[in-house]
Amino acid sequence: MNDVARLAGVSQKTVSRVVNNERYVSAEVREKVLRAARELGFRPNTAARALTTGRFQRIGVVSLGTAMYGPASLLVALERATRAAGFSFMVANTLEGQPDSIAQAASWLLEQGVDGVIISEPIDEGHQVRLDTEIPILTIGESHGLSSDHVTSLGGVNFAAARKATDHLLDLGHECVWHAAGPRKEWVARERVEGWRAALLDRGIEPPPPVEGDWTPASGHAAARELAQNPEVTAVFSANDEMAIGLISALREAGRRVPGDVSVVGIDDIPAAAYLVPALTTIRQDFEADANYVLEALFRQLPGAPATAPGRSGGGGIDRPLIVRESTAPPARRG
């Protein structure tokens, strides 16, 4: 660092501020330091820095370890935003059906050395999970069952998205909206159920029992086989786009036209959504905005961390736009 400071013509403290991505360094000076570092082949030694500062410049993420579009896209966005903020990134995947999987994954991250932990897809493990640590832990979604003095939850976005999808179908004139839900143990699925239920209750409509799936097209297909037997079903809100794909396929097999007989809305706006037949109406997720929002919330709890994550801040006002395509329409006239 002294060599970099000498070549850049700045103080060693200025180099330290640049390396640690701190404020109070002009863009011109920052570029001068980075240019000198590249010329000398300098890379910060994170282990040495941690011994000196007590910080690792590393964020840990507890993930479901799935290749499904939503969780995988969020994980990629979190890695990009974390790296852009000058932090490294470490992932621990939970294991399906393993007791205390969240606590074990978080404990492993703490053992490796992280400054904060993000739990990207909180799961209800059926009992209280105690995380004993002084570092901040942030959950994306509700954190019922997680116990720590340092846990913060960012919830409400999935509730609002589900409500918007349901309201769209009701505004088209459907008397009721059925729901193909995600796994009830996952808080994101529960939030979407509650948003759907609230939209119906606000209009005096008694919510029918949701049909539970597991986010896959196969589970959406199974849900539609059940729903297709009910002639009252004219609109279905699917907890994600992949389940909606299975729904549309099974409805077609049962002789129910989409949207002629049944309208379908999903969530995610996966790349294939616009090219399905019919093209899928869906709620578009903005994973880059989510990642920046999450990191900003976490950084507010880290001494000396960047004031904001790079890029656009979603804040509490992250919006999920409704993308209207061909899979929704007013209900067909009866009689």
KOLTI-454440 format. One record per residue (C-alpha): residue in one letter; x, y, z. Coordinates in nm, 3 decimals, m for minus. Each point is the difference from the previous one (the first is absolute). Layout:
N
+------+---------+---------+---------+
: code :       u :       v :       w :
+------+---------+---------+---------+
:    A :       X :       Y :       Z :
...
+------+---------+---------+---------+
This chain:
335
+------+---------+---------+---------+
: code :       u :       v :       w :
+------+---------+---------+---------+
:    M :   0.000 :   0.000 :   0.000 :
:    N :   0.296 :   0.234 :   0.062 :
:    D :   0.123 :  m0.075 :  m0.354 :
:    V :  m0.343 :   0.081 :  m0.141 :
:    A :  m0.016 :   0.323 :   0.200 :
:    R :   0.347 :   0.105 :  m0.122 :
:    L :  m0.083 :  m0.070 :  m0.366 :
:    A :  m0.341 :   0.173 :   0.022 :
:    G :   0.141 :   0.296 :   0.189 :
:    V :  m0.244 :  m0.033 :   0.289 :
:    S :   0.013 :  m0.099 :   0.364 :
:    Q :  m0.013 :  m0.359 :   0.121 :
:    K :  m0.326 :   0.088 :   0.178 :
:    T :  m0.155 :   0.104 :  m0.333 :
:    V :   0.101 :  m0.335 :  m0.151 :
:    S :  m0.159 :  m0.172 :   0.299 :
:    R :  m0.323 :   0.193 :  m0.055 :
:    V :  m0.009 :  m0.099 :  m0.366 :
:    V :   0.076 :  m0.365 :   0.075 :
:    N :  m0.274 :  m0.009 :   0.263 :
:    N :  m0.246 :   0.179 :  m0.233 :
:    E :  m0.051 :   0.278 :   0.253 :
:    R :  m0.147 :   0.343 :  m0.066 :
:    Y :   0.183 :   0.333 :   0.000 :
:    V :   0.217 :  m0.087 :  m0.300 :
:    S :  m0.056 :   0.188 :  m0.326 :
:    A :  m0.061 :  m0.196 :  m0.319 :
:    E :   0.322 :   0.141 :  m0.147 :
:    V :   0.215 :  m0.108 :   0.296 :
:    R :  m0.173 :  m0.339 :   0.018 :
:    E :   0.079 :  m0.069 :  m0.367 :
:    K :   0.362 :   0.114 :   0.050 :
:    V :   0.042 :  m0.248 :   0.288 :
:    L :  m0.167 :  m0.283 :  m0.190 :
:    R :   0.217 :   0.068 :  m0.305 :
:    A :   0.314 :  m0.017 :   0.216 :
:    A :  m0.123 :  m0.322 :   0.162 :
:    R :  m0.056 :  m0.159 :  m0.340 :
:    E :   0.343 :   0.109 :  m0.119 :
:    L :   0.167 :  m0.155 :   0.305 :
:    G :  m0.219 :  m0.311 :  m0.002 :
:    F :  m0.123 :   0.082 :   0.351 :
:    R :  m0.293 :  m0.194 :   0.148 :
:    P :  m0.123 :   0.047 :   0.356 :
:    N :   0.068 :  m0.290 :   0.239 :
:    T :  m0.339 :  m0.053 :   0.158 :
:    A :   0.135 :  m0.227 :   0.275 :
:    A :   0.255 :   0.260 :   0.108 :
:    R :  m0.258 :   0.275 :  m0.021 :
:    A :  m0.240 :  m0.198 :   0.219 :
:    L :   0.270 :  m0.037 :   0.267 :
:    T :   0.053 :   0.375 :  m0.002 :
:    T :  m0.357 :   0.127 :  m0.028 :
:    G :  m0.209 :  m0.289 :   0.132 :
:    R :  m0.196 :   0.005 :  m0.326 :
:    F :   0.011 :  m0.244 :  m0.289 :
:    Q :  m0.160 :   0.210 :  m0.277 :
:    R :  m0.210 :  m0.311 :  m0.066 :
:    I :  m0.374 :  m0.060 :  m0.002 :
:    G :  m0.146 :  m0.347 :   0.054 :
:    V :  m0.324 :  m0.119 :  m0.159 :
:    V :  m0.215 :  m0.293 :   0.111 :
:    S :  m0.178 :  m0.130 :  m0.310 :
:    L :  m0.238 :  m0.283 :  m0.084 :
:    G :   0.249 :  m0.148 :  m0.245 :
:    T :  m0.254 :  m0.025 :  m0.281 :
:    A :   0.025 :   0.069 :  m0.371 :
:    M :  m0.354 :   0.146 :  m0.009 :
:    Y :  m0.011 :   0.333 :  m0.181 :
:    G :  m0.089 :   0.232 :   0.289 :
:    P :   0.250 :  m0.112 :   0.269 :
:    A :   0.278 :  m0.056 :  m0.254 :
:    S :  m0.049 :   0.343 :  m0.159 :
:    L :  m0.002 :   0.171 :   0.338 :
:    L :   0.322 :  m0.180 :   0.097 :
:    V :   0.175 :   0.121 :  m0.317 :
:    A :  m0.122 :   0.357 :   0.059 :
:    L :   0.119 :  m0.007 :   0.361 :
:    E :   0.347 :  m0.117 :  m0.105 :
:    R :   0.031 :   0.277 :  m0.258 :
:    A :  m0.116 :   0.273 :   0.235 :
:    T :   0.220 :  m0.125 :   0.284 :
:    R :   0.309 :  m0.010 :  m0.221 :
:    A :  m0.077 :   0.347 :  m0.139 :
:    A :  m0.012 :   0.130 :   0.359 :
:    G :   0.351 :  m0.132 :   0.064 :
:    F :  m0.101 :  m0.305 :   0.203 :
:    S :   0.058 :  m0.367 :  m0.072 :
:    F :  m0.285 :  m0.249 :   0.001 :
:    M :  m0.045 :  m0.345 :   0.154 :
:    V :  m0.298 :  m0.234 :  m0.034 :
:    A :  m0.121 :  m0.283 :   0.223 :
:    N :  m0.286 :  m0.210 :  m0.135 :
:    T :  m0.260 :  m0.157 :   0.226 :
:    L :  m0.079 :  m0.369 :  m0.043 :
:    E :  m0.359 :  m0.107 :  m0.069 :
:    G :  m0.154 :  m0.174 :   0.300 :
:    Q :   0.305 :   0.038 :   0.225 :
:    P :  m0.088 :   0.124 :   0.350 :
:    D :   0.158 :   0.333 :   0.099 :
:    S :   0.125 :   0.051 :  m0.356 :
:    I :  m0.019 :   0.381 :   0.026 :
:    A :   0.188 :   0.011 :   0.331 :
:    Q :   0.267 :  m0.239 :  m0.131 :
:    A :   0.048 :   0.199 :  m0.320 :
:    A :   0.021 :   0.329 :   0.191 :
:    S :   0.244 :  m0.151 :   0.253 :
:    W :   0.227 :  m0.119 :  m0.279 :
:    L :   0.006 :   0.348 :  m0.151 :
:    L :   0.088 :   0.151 :   0.338 :
:    E :   0.286 :  m0.248 :   0.038 :
:    Q :   0.143 :   0.106 :  m0.337 :
:    G :  m0.012 :   0.366 :   0.101 :
:    V :  m0.272 :   0.234 :  m0.130 :
:    D :  m0.111 :   0.350 :   0.098 :
:    G :  m0.370 :  m0.065 :  m0.057 :
:    V :  m0.237 :  m0.280 :  m0.104 :
:    I :  m0.291 :   0.014 :  m0.244 :
:    I :  m0.260 :  m0.279 :   0.016 :
:    S :  m0.143 :   0.019 :  m0.349 :
:    E :  m0.289 :  m0.249 :   0.029 :
:    P :  m0.110 :  m0.046 :   0.363 :
:    I :  m0.167 :  m0.334 :   0.075 :
:    D :  m0.223 :  m0.099 :   0.291 :
:    E :   0.186 :  m0.294 :   0.152 :
:    G :  m0.276 :  m0.059 :   0.254 :
:    H :   0.192 :   0.124 :   0.303 :
:    Q :   0.187 :   0.300 :   0.133 :
:    V :   0.342 :   0.053 :  m0.160 :
:    R :   0.246 :   0.182 :   0.226 :
:    L :   0.293 :   0.172 :  m0.174 :
:    D :   0.256 :   0.112 :   0.258 :
:    T :   0.212 :   0.268 :  m0.161 :
:    E :   0.081 :   0.368 :   0.029 :
:    I :   0.001 :   0.063 :  m0.374 :
:    P :  m0.315 :   0.117 :  m0.184 :
:    I :  m0.225 :  m0.260 :  m0.161 :
:    L :  m0.255 :   0.107 :  m0.259 :
:    T :  m0.280 :  m0.217 :  m0.136 :
:    I :  m0.174 :   0.065 :  m0.332 :
:    G :  m0.355 :  m0.061 :   0.109 :
:    E :  m0.146 :  m0.069 :   0.342 :
:    S :   0.224 :  m0.163 :   0.258 :
:    H :  m0.247 :  m0.171 :   0.230 :
:    G :   0.189 :  m0.270 :   0.186 :
:    L :   0.336 :   0.180 :  m0.016 :
:    S :   0.117 :   0.132 :   0.334 :
:    S :   0.287 :   0.245 :   0.038 :
:    D :   0.048 :   0.353 :   0.122 :
:    H :   0.156 :   0.083 :  m0.336 :
:    V :  m0.260 :  m0.135 :  m0.246 :
:    T :  m0.175 :   0.246 :  m0.232 :
:    S :  m0.277 :  m0.103 :  m0.240 :
:    L :  m0.088 :   0.161 :  m0.333 :
:    G :  m0.354 :  m0.109 :  m0.076 :
:    G :  m0.310 :   0.119 :  m0.178 :
:    V :   0.117 :  m0.002 :  m0.362 :
:    N :  m0.144 :  m0.344 :  m0.076 :
:    F :  m0.326 :   0.090 :   0.174 :
:    A :  m0.039 :   0.306 :  m0.223 :
:    A :   0.090 :  m0.192 :  m0.317 :
:    A :  m0.256 :  m0.272 :   0.070 :
:    R :  m0.265 :   0.256 :   0.075 :
:    K :   0.071 :   0.183 :  m0.327 :
:    A :  m0.030 :  m0.325 :  m0.201 :
:    T :  m0.331 :  m0.087 :   0.169 :
:    D :  m0.139 :   0.351 :  m0.039 :
:    H :   0.074 :  m0.015 :  m0.373 :
:    L :  m0.218 :  m0.308 :  m0.039 :
:    L :  m0.278 :   0.145 :   0.215 :
:    D :   0.010 :   0.327 :  m0.194 :
:    L :  m0.058 :  m0.198 :  m0.319 :
:    G :  m0.331 :  m0.112 :   0.147 :
:    H :   0.077 :  m0.346 :   0.143 :
:    E :  m0.220 :  m0.074 :   0.300 :
:    C :   0.273 :  m0.192 :   0.182 :
:    V :   0.369 :  m0.086 :  m0.045 :
:    W :   0.145 :  m0.339 :   0.092 :
:    H :   0.363 :  m0.037 :   0.107 :
:    A :   0.268 :  m0.257 :  m0.087 :
:    A :   0.233 :   0.061 :   0.294 :
:    G :   0.365 :  m0.075 :   0.069 :
:    P :   0.115 :  m0.224 :   0.288 :
:    R :  m0.158 :   0.117 :   0.325 :
:    K :   0.328 :  m0.043 :   0.193 :
:    E :   0.157 :   0.284 :  m0.202 :
:    W :  m0.079 :   0.350 :   0.122 :
:    V :   0.000 :   0.145 :  m0.351 :
:    A :  m0.283 :  m0.238 :  m0.092 :
:    R :  m0.191 :   0.094 :   0.316 :
:    E :   0.035 :   0.371 :  m0.080 :
:    R :  m0.145 :  m0.059 :  m0.345 :
:    V :  m0.291 :  m0.198 :   0.148 :
:    E :  m0.072 :   0.286 :   0.240 :
:    G :   0.012 :   0.260 :  m0.278 :
:    W :  m0.243 :  m0.205 :  m0.211 :
:    R :  m0.229 :  m0.056 :   0.297 :
:    A :  m0.003 :   0.370 :   0.094 :
:    A :  m0.095 :   0.106 :  m0.353 :
:    L :  m0.302 :  m0.233 :   0.007 :
:    L :  m0.111 :   0.087 :   0.354 :
:    D :   0.017 :   0.372 :  m0.073 :
:    R :  m0.270 :  m0.055 :  m0.264 :
:    G :  m0.212 :  m0.220 :   0.223 :
:    I :   0.102 :  m0.324 :  m0.174 :
:    E :   0.066 :  m0.310 :   0.211 :
:    P :   0.336 :  m0.147 :  m0.113 :
:    P :  m0.023 :  m0.361 :  m0.118 :
:    P :   0.261 :  m0.244 :   0.135 :
:    P :   0.335 :   0.050 :  m0.181 :
:    V :   0.151 :  m0.298 :  m0.181 :
:    E :   0.357 :  m0.054 :   0.117 :
:    G :   0.286 :  m0.065 :  m0.241 :
:    D :   0.380 :   0.005 :   0.015 :
:    W :   0.083 :   0.273 :  m0.257 :
:    T :   0.049 :  m0.252 :  m0.284 :
:    P :  m0.203 :  m0.030 :  m0.324 :
:    A :  m0.094 :  m0.354 :   0.105 :
:    S :  m0.165 :   0.126 :   0.319 :
:    G :  m0.184 :   0.269 :  m0.198 :
:    H :  m0.122 :  m0.272 :  m0.235 :
:    A :  m0.126 :  m0.203 :   0.296 :
:    A :  m0.175 :   0.305 :   0.147 :
:    A :  m0.177 :   0.073 :  m0.329 :
:    R :  m0.127 :  m0.358 :  m0.027 :
:    E :  m0.178 :   0.062 :   0.328 :
:    L :  m0.123 :   0.350 :  m0.085 :
:    A :  m0.115 :  m0.093 :  m0.351 :
:    Q :  m0.271 :  m0.223 :   0.145 :
:    N :  m0.172 :   0.303 :   0.151 :
:    P :  m0.203 :   0.195 :  m0.259 :
:    E :  m0.003 :   0.302 :   0.237 :
:    V :   0.374 :   0.049 :  m0.049 :
:    T :   0.050 :   0.281 :  m0.253 :
:    A :   0.320 :   0.160 :   0.137 :
:    V :   0.313 :  m0.138 :   0.165 :
:    F :   0.290 :   0.185 :   0.159 :
:    S :   0.313 :  m0.218 :  m0.010 :
:    A :   0.273 :   0.055 :   0.262 :
:    N :   0.265 :   0.003 :  m0.275 :
:    D :   0.029 :  m0.021 :  m0.378 :
:    E :   0.129 :  m0.356 :  m0.011 :
:    M :  m0.307 :  m0.130 :   0.179 :
:    A :  m0.210 :   0.212 :  m0.238 :
:    I :   0.156 :  m0.185 :  m0.295 :
:    G :  m0.121 :  m0.330 :   0.145 :
:    L :  m0.339 :   0.152 :   0.076 :
:    I :  m0.057 :   0.116 :  m0.356 :
:    S :   0.106 :  m0.338 :  m0.141 :
:    A :  m0.237 :  m0.197 :   0.226 :
:    L :  m0.290 :   0.238 :  m0.061 :
:    R :   0.045 :  m0.044 :  m0.374 :
:    E :   0.006 :  m0.380 :   0.043 :
:    A :  m0.327 :   0.025 :   0.196 :
:    G :  m0.165 :   0.195 :  m0.283 :
:    R :   0.010 :   0.334 :   0.187 :
:    R :   0.123 :   0.286 :  m0.222 :
:    V :   0.243 :   0.261 :   0.132 :
:    P :  m0.116 :   0.275 :   0.022 :
:    G :  m0.337 :  m0.085 :  m0.161 :
:    D :  m0.112 :  m0.213 :   0.295 :
:    V :   0.268 :   0.061 :   0.264 :
:    S :   0.237 :   0.296 :   0.041 :
:    V :   0.345 :  m0.064 :   0.154 :
:    V :   0.248 :   0.241 :   0.162 :
:    G :   0.349 :  m0.089 :   0.126 :
:    I :   0.291 :   0.169 :   0.179 :
:    D :   0.363 :   0.042 :  m0.117 :
:    D :  m0.021 :   0.083 :  m0.373 :
:    I :   0.242 :  m0.277 :  m0.092 :
:    P :   0.165 :   0.040 :  m0.344 :
:    A :  m0.241 :  m0.250 :  m0.156 :
:    A :  m0.315 :   0.172 :   0.129 :
:    A :  m0.041 :   0.229 :  m0.302 :
:    Y :   0.036 :  m0.293 :  m0.242 :
:    L :  m0.246 :  m0.247 :   0.150 :
:    V :  m0.329 :  m0.076 :  m0.176 :
:    P :  m0.181 :   0.196 :   0.124 :
:    A :   0.262 :   0.252 :   0.116 :
:    L :  m0.013 :   0.016 :   0.378 :
:    T :  m0.129 :   0.295 :   0.201 :
:    T :   0.231 :   0.028 :   0.301 :
:    I :   0.150 :   0.219 :   0.270 :
:    R :   0.356 :   0.094 :  m0.097 :
:    Q :   0.270 :  m0.040 :   0.263 :
:    D :   0.297 :   0.239 :   0.003 :
:    F :   0.276 :  m0.203 :   0.162 :
:    E :   0.266 :   0.269 :  m0.047 :
:    A :  m0.214 :   0.253 :   0.190 :
:    D :  m0.070 :  m0.259 :   0.269 :
:    A :   0.372 :  m0.074 :   0.043 :
:    N :   0.087 :   0.369 :   0.034 :
:    Y :  m0.286 :   0.054 :   0.245 :
:    V :   0.110 :  m0.295 :   0.214 :
:    L :   0.365 :   0.105 :   0.007 :
:    E :  m0.089 :   0.359 :   0.089 :
:    A :  m0.202 :  m0.129 :   0.295 :
:    L :   0.289 :  m0.223 :   0.110 :
:    F :   0.266 :   0.267 :  m0.049 :
:    R :  m0.193 :   0.236 :   0.226 :
:    Q :   0.085 :  m0.242 :   0.281 :
:    L :   0.370 :  m0.041 :  m0.087 :
:    P :   0.239 :   0.262 :   0.142 :
:    G :   0.210 :   0.156 :  m0.275 :
:    A :  m0.188 :  m0.173 :  m0.285 :
:    P :  m0.105 :   0.193 :  m0.312 :
:    A :  m0.294 :   0.230 :   0.064 :
:    T :  m0.191 :  m0.161 :  m0.288 :
:    A :   0.040 :  m0.293 :  m0.231 :
:    P :   0.090 :   0.094 :  m0.357 :
:    G :  m0.275 :   0.052 :  m0.254 :
:    R :  m0.365 :   0.080 :   0.049 :
:    S :  m0.140 :  m0.008 :   0.348 :
:    G :  m0.336 :  m0.167 :   0.029 :
:    G :  m0.064 :   0.114 :   0.356 :
:    G :  m0.332 :  m0.101 :   0.147 :
:    G :  m0.166 :   0.097 :  m0.324 :
:    I :   0.118 :  m0.287 :  m0.219 :
:    D :  m0.283 :  m0.047 :  m0.246 :
:    R :  m0.094 :  m0.316 :  m0.186 :
:    P :  m0.150 :   0.107 :  m0.334 :
:    L :  m0.285 :  m0.203 :  m0.145 :
:    I :   0.085 :  m0.115 :  m0.353 :
:    V :  m0.331 :  m0.062 :  m0.177 :
:    R :   0.014 :  m0.252 :  m0.283 :
:    E :  m0.237 :  m0.252 :  m0.161 :
:    S :  m0.071 :  m0.239 :   0.290 :
:    T :  m0.256 :   0.229 :   0.168 :
:    A :  m0.334 :   0.133 :  m0.123 :
:    P :  m0.347 :   0.081 :   0.132 :
:    P :  m0.202 :  m0.310 :   0.089 :
:    A :  m0.208 :  m0.156 :  m0.275 :
:    R :  m0.373 :   0.066 :   0.016 :
:    R :  m0.204 :  m0.289 :   0.129 :
:    G :  m0.324 :  m0.130 :  m0.134 :
+------+---------+---------+---------+
